[in-house]
Amino acid sequence: MGRMVIVVPLREGAGPEVRTLLREGPPLTVPRLERYLAFVSSEEAVLLIDGADVGPGDGLPWEDPAAWRDGPRWDRCTAATPRAAEGVHGWQRPPDLQGLFFGPEPGPGDSEGGNLLAAGGTPPS
């Protein structure tokens, strides 16, 4: 899976329209999209796109907002050419595994009740 972050410089006052555009979904058609997140500040929009084959040379027109969904609206909102941001570090909290056991299944004598066979090797009656 690939990941791409696109930083879109915005014209002054474009924030409300950009928020509306982003709430309608990803501005780019991404085959096999896995995840999409959008953030907006007063000066830029930041888009995180995860999907198969996302990255350099993927053929997505990320540098040309006029080619995006609702391209003319995006074109009016952008102040400059969008740029890709390089990922250099990440961290994610591991899942809480408390209460899970990954050892071998309990065998005879490992669980309450002791051995499966009574003393002397005969099954209990």
NORRAUR-V357387 format. One record per residue. N is the residue number from 0. SS is DSSP state (H for helix, E for strand, - for the rest). OMEGA is omega in whole degrees, -180 to 180 (999 if undefined). Layout:
BEGIN
{{N,SS,OMEGA} {N,SS,OMEGA}}
END
This chain:
BEGIN
{{0,-,177} {1,E,180} {2,E,179} {3,E,173} {4,E,-179} {5,E,178} {6,E,-175} {7,E,176} {8,E,-175} {9,E,172} {10,-,177} {11,-,178} {12,-,-177} {13,-,-175} {14,H,-178} {15,H,180} {16,H,179} {17,H,177} {18,H,178} {19,H,180} {20,H,-176} {21,H,178} {22,H,178} {23,-,178} {24,-,-178} {25,-,179} {26,-,179} {27,-,174} {28,-,-177} {29,-,177} {30,-,178} {31,-,178} {32,E,180} {33,E,-177} {34,E,179} {35,E,176} {36,E,180} {37,E,179} {38,E,-180} {39,E,171} {40,-,180} {41,-,-175} {42,-,-176} {43,E,170} {44,E,179} {45,E,-177} {46,E,174} {47,E,-179} {48,E,175} {49,E,177} {50,E,177} {51,-,175} {52,-,175} {53,-,179} {54,-,-179} {55,-,178} {56,-,-177} {57,-,179} {58,-,177} {59,-,-179} {60,-,-174} {61,-,-180} {62,-,-175} {63,-,-179} {64,H,178} {65,H,-180} {66,H,180} {67,-,171} {68,-,-175} {69,-,-176} {70,H,180} {71,H,177} {72,H,178} {73,H,-179} {74,H,178} {75,H,-175} {76,H,-174} {77,E,179} {78,-,-179} {79,-,179} {80,-,175} {81,-,179} {82,E,178} {83,E,176} {84,E,-178} {85,-,174} {86,-,-179} {87,-,180} {88,-,176} {89,-,177} {90,-,178} {91,-,179} {92,-,178} {93,-,179} {94,-,178} {95,-,-177} {96,-,-179} {97,-,179} {98,-,177} {99,-,-179} {100,-,-177} {101,-,180} {102,-,178} {103,-,178} {104,-,179} {105,-,178} {106,-,179} {107,-,179} {108,-,-178} {109,-,-177} {110,-,177} {111,-,179} {112,-,176} {113,-,-178} {114,-,177} {115,-,179} {116,-,178} {117,-,179} {118,-,-180} {119,-,175} {120,-,178} {121,-,179} {122,-,177} {123,-,-179} {124,-,999}}
END
